[in-house]
Structures are given as structure tokens and as C-alpha cells.
Amino acid sequence: MNPEQIIAELEDLAKKSGITIRFDKGDFDGGYCVLKKEKLILVNKRLVPQKKAAVMALAVAEIGIDEFYLKPALREFIEDEIARRRT
């Protein structure tokens, strides 16, 4: 899967989870947050697609992905990003 496909799959997963994804510009990469009881994944829209996908994957993993069916390639991407973050 290319980064744009991964982003689309992660957007769909977030929507199914009731989480809003916002792409804004600023001095940040992004991540999961709660703002006035609204669950959000915030992503810097100036990031390259690969980095956007990585930020979104980590945010979705923080929320929890166990109860959702994910394409094997998407699950592998998320798990790889988690492993990279730990090192």
C-alpha cells in the first residue's frame, strides 16, 4: 500500500471509531487528543504523506485497533510504526 492508500484506510477506521481527523498547519507533527470531549486525531497538513500516515497510525493504535478488521498490510504498517517509536 502506498502512503495515500494508508491515509485513506486510517481515515475510514477513525470514522468508524467516531473520531474526527483534522489536518491543520502548525509547529507539530500531530497525534491523538481530546478537545472538549471530542476525540480528535490532529495531523500537520504540511507533512509528507509517509509522515502523515505514520502520525495517524500511531494515533489510531493509541485509541485501539483490536476490535476492527484491518487489511493485513495496514495492520503491519501500524505495528511497524509502533515498533519504530519504541526504539
C-alpha positions as CSV (number, residue, x, y, z in Angstrom):
1,M,0.0,0.0,0.0
2,N,1.2,3.5,-0.8
3,P,1.0,6.3,1.8
4,E,-2.1,7.8,0.3
5,Q,-3.9,4.5,0.5
6,I,-2.8,4.0,4.1
7,I,-4.1,7.5,5.0
8,A,-7.5,6.7,3.3
9,E,-7.8,3.5,5.3
10,L,-6.8,5.2,8.5
11,E,-9.4,7.9,7.9
12,D,-12.0,5.3,7.4
13,L,-11.0,3.5,10.6
14,A,-11.1,6.7,12.6
15,K,-14.6,7.5,11.2
16,K,-15.8,4.0,12.2
17,S,-14.4,4.7,15.7
18,G,-16.2,8.0,16.0
19,I,-13.0,10.0,15.9
20,T,-12.5,13.2,13.8
21,I,-9.3,13.7,11.9
22,R,-8.2,17.3,11.3
23,F,-5.4,18.4,9.0
24,D,-4.1,21.8,10.2
25,K,-0.8,23.6,9.8
26,G,1.4,24.5,12.7
27,D,4.6,23.6,14.6
28,F,3.7,20.0,15.4
29,D,3.5,16.6,13.8
30,G,0.2,15.5,15.3
31,G,-1.4,12.8,17.3
32,Y,-4.5,11.8,19.3
33,C,-6.1,14.2,21.7
34,V,-9.4,15.0,23.4
35,L,-10.7,18.6,23.0
36,K,-13.8,19.5,24.9
37,K,-15.0,15.8,24.9
38,E,-14.4,15.4,21.2
39,K,-11.9,12.7,20.2
40,L,-9.5,14.0,17.6
41,I,-6.5,13.0,15.5
42,L,-4.7,16.1,14.6
43,V,-2.2,15.9,11.7
44,N,0.0,18.6,10.3
45,K,-1.1,19.1,6.7
46,R,2.4,20.2,5.7
47,L,3.9,16.8,6.4
48,V,4.8,14.5,3.5
49,P,2.3,11.6,3.0
50,Q,4.6,9.0,4.6
51,K,4.9,11.0,7.8
52,K,1.1,11.8,7.9
53,A,0.4,8.1,7.6
54,A,2.9,7.4,10.4
55,V,1.4,10.0,12.7
56,M,-2.1,8.7,12.0
57,A,-1.1,5.1,12.5
58,L,0.3,5.8,16.0
59,A,-2.8,7.8,16.9
60,V,-5.1,5.0,15.8
61,A,-3.0,2.5,17.7
62,E,-3.3,4.6,20.9
63,I,-7.1,4.5,20.6
64,G,-7.1,0.8,20.0
65,I,-7.5,-1.3,16.9
66,D,-8.1,-4.8,18.2
67,E,-11.9,-4.8,17.6
68,F,-11.6,-3.8,14.0
69,Y,-10.8,-5.8,10.9
70,L,-7.8,-4.3,9.2
71,K,-6.2,-5.3,6.0
72,P,-3.0,-7.2,6.7
73,A,-0.8,-4.6,5.1
74,L,-2.4,-1.8,7.1
75,R,-2.1,-3.8,10.4
76,E,1.6,-4.4,9.5
77,F,2.2,-0.7,8.8
78,I,0.7,0.2,12.2
79,E,2.7,-2.4,14.0
80,D,5.9,-1.3,12.3
81,E,5.3,2.3,13.3
82,I,4.7,1.3,16.9
83,A,8.0,-0.7,16.8
84,R,9.9,2.3,15.4
85,R,8.6,4.6,18.1
86,R,9.8,2.2,20.8
87,T,13.4,2.2,19.5
